[in-house]
Amino acid sequence: MKTSQLNLRLLPMSAAVCALSLVTLSVQAQSTAAMDKAIVGSFRGEGIVSVEAITQDETQALCSDPKLATGKAGAKRRAAIEAENLATILPPYDGVYLGDWKEGEKVAQSGRGATWTDKSSTVNGGGCYNCHQISKAEVSHGTIGPSLLGYGKTRGNSAAVVEYTWGKMYNAKAYNACSAMPRIGHFNLLTEKQMKDVMALLLDPASPVNQ
């Protein structure tokens, strides 16, 4: 059989494969659209929480796509997003990073605030215990994030460590575009004073974290 004849016989097959690929992509797009619609439809505004709260920004949208979140396809975009988030980090207005670790422990152990059952006047807690071990005395704690035991004891309190810790708390996406840690300072989830107090909890030698 001549090559030209073989190519002609393969053309219908190639066309069928292309058509199938297009159908698959179309079905996937429709499925994704239907899922997005279902998610939005399952939420409602109530109390201080509005439906708009589930609207994703560019960082969240990229990290919701598994291929872009971890694959080579999204590597450049992840790096760009990290740079964009790094630019949002602001140091304390007075240049002082550490507050009161006792108050910081209260913030870290509080899960209140920003829910539909809270009033707008409710002071937000950090809810740090949901993801991290903070002290040896804790009965239970989350494991999504690393244990914070000995955080300052093992790292010290050099300017680089202090600034990195502040930046990580302020906007963790600056260091890992798809970090599971909330962007605490970026979204004003805690006040600057609360953040300083949590900084002291992590870095003050007297805090339970460093015992």
N, C-alpha and C positions, 0 to 999 in steps of 0.2 A: 504494500500500500504506500502510495506517495505521501510525503510529509504534508502537502497541501490538502490532500483528501482527509488525512488524520485530523488536521487543524479544523477543517470544516465540520467533522463529526463531533469534535469537542466543543464547538461553539454553543450548541444548544445546552450542553451540560453546564458550561460556564455561566450562561445566561440564567439557568435555573438556580445555580448556587448564589449568584448575585441577587436574584429576586427573593430567594429564601432569606438571605442576610438582611435585605431591606425590610422584609416582613417582620423578622425577628426584632430588628431595631425599632420598628414602629410599635410592635406589641410591648416592648420594654418601655418605650416612651409613654405609651398609654397607661401602662401599669404604674409607672412612677408618678404620673400626673394624678391617677386615681388614688394612689396611696397618699400623696401630698394633700389632696382634697379631703380625704378621710381624716387625716391627722388634724388639719385646720378645723374641720367640722366637729371634731370631738372635744374641742376647747370652747370655753365661753368666758367672757369677762365677769368677774365677781369680786366684790370688795375692792382692794387696792390693786388687783392684778387684772390687766387687760389682755385681750387676745393678741394684741400687737407684740406682746412679750415673747411670742414664739417665732417672730420674724427673724430669720438668720442674717447676720452680716456676712461679708465675704469670707472671713476666716472660718466661721462656723459652716458655711456652705461647702467650702473646700474639704473640710474635715468630715463631713457627712458622706463624702464619696470615698469608699474604701480604696479605690485605685489611686486617687489623688492624695489621700491621706498618708499612705505608706509606700506607694509604688514609685518607680522611676519617673512615670509620666508627670507626677506632681512635684518632683524634687525642686525644680527652679521656682515654681510658684510658692512652695512652702518656705523656701529661703527668702523670697520677696516679702511674704506675709510676716515672717519673723522680724525682718528689718522694719516693716511698717509699724508693727506692734512695739518694737523697741523704742521707736521715736515718740511713742505716747507716754513713756514713763517719766514722771516728774519727781524730783527729790523732795523731801520735806521742805516746807516754805522757810523754816528757820535753820535748816541744815542739821538739825538734831534728829537722829534716827531711832534712838532708844527711849522708851517711856518707862512705865511701871509694869514689871512682869506679873505682879499680883492681879492687876487689872487685865493684863493680857491673857491670863489663864481663864478669867471669867468670860472674856470674848471668845476664846478658843473652845470653851465648853458649852457655849450657848448656841442653840439652833433656832432661835426665834427670829422673826422679822421677814418681811418681803413675801409673805404668803397671803392668800385671800382671806384667811381668818385673822390676820393682824390688822391693826389700825395703822394709819400713816405715821402716827407718832411713836410706834413701836421701834425701839432701838434694835438694829440688826446685830445678830451674833455672827461669829465666824464659822461655827459648825465644823471646826477643824478636826474634831474627834471622829467625824464621819469617814474620814479618809486616812487619818494618821494616828499613830500612837504618840501621845504627848508626855505622859508620865508613867512610872512604874505602878502607880496606885490605881490606874484605870481598870475597871472591871471588864470593859469591852471597848473596842475601838475598830475603826475601819482599816482596810488594808489596800485600798485603791492606790493610795500614795505611800511613800516609804515611811518607816518609823522615824520620828523626830528626836528620839532619845539620844542625848549626848550631842545634839546639833552644834551648839557653840563650843562644847568641850573638845570635840574632835576637829573642828574647823578653825577655831580661834575667832578673833574679832578684828581682823585687819580691815582696812578700808575696802579692799576688794570683796571680802566676804560680806561685809555689811551692805555694800551697794548691790551686790548680787542678790542677797536675801530680800532686800527691799524691792528690787526689780521683779524677782520671782513672785512675790506676793502681789505687787502692783499689777503686773501683766505677764503671766506665765507663758503666754503665746509668743513672747519675744525670744524665748529660749527653745521652745518646742511648739511649732505652729499648731499641733493637734494635742497639746497637753490637756489632761482631764481637769486640771486645776482651774477654778474660776478666776476671772480677771478682776480681782478684788478692788484694786484702786481704779482701774480703767472704767469700771461700771459703778463706782462709788458705793460698793456694797458695804464697806466699812469707812468710817471717818479717818482722817489722817491720824488723829490721836489714838484711835483704836489700833491702827496699823503699827504705830510706834510701840504701843503696849505689847502687841503680839511679837514684834521684833525683840523686845526685851525678854519676853518669855523664851524665845529661841536662843538668845545670845548672852543674857546675863548669867554669870557663873552661879548666882544664888537661886536661880529658878529651878523648879523640879525637873525640867527638861535636862538640865546639866548635872543632876545629882547621880 
